[in-house]
Amino acid sequence: MSGTGETVLALAESWIGTPYRHQGAAKGIACDCIGLIRGIWRELYGKEPEAVPAYAPDWAERSGEDRLMDAARRLFGEPIAVGEAEPGDLLLFRWRPDCAAKHAGILAGPRYFIHAYEQAAVTRSTLVPSWRRRIAAVHRFPDVRSD
């Protein structure tokens, strides 16, 4: 695991217990899965890379685009193979093969990931087969520059 991966995982763990709220992105107050990733990004790099427009709960179904996957490619680069995933990597999930990616989390080890769970909070969940088979992409956070 890289130094950036260790930092990402520690940051993700610090969000555990943050209540779930659609479009939230504030540690300890409220977030959704996208807000969790946005918050970690802010903590790593100091600011968000682009403005995030308001989105409805059914945004992935309504847009006809794979906006989460497109944003991940813009910000993280091309995905890496699932077999190369390391703790601290971004996981994107899709519910069905013909649907847009709609959920995100942080790999916390070979058997766990951290994500904002609807109607609950940011939590560490077991990466059971039903979650594992829904992984649509794995992305590694860019290295933190110290210039």
Secondary structure, DSSP 8 states (H G I E B T S, - for coil): --HHHHHHHHHHHHTTT-BB-TT-EETTTEE-HHHHHHHHHHHHHSS-SS------TTHHHHHSS-HHHHHHHHHH-S-B-GGG--TT-EEEE-SSTTS---EEEEEEETTEEEEE-TTSBEEEEE--HHHHTTEEEEE--------
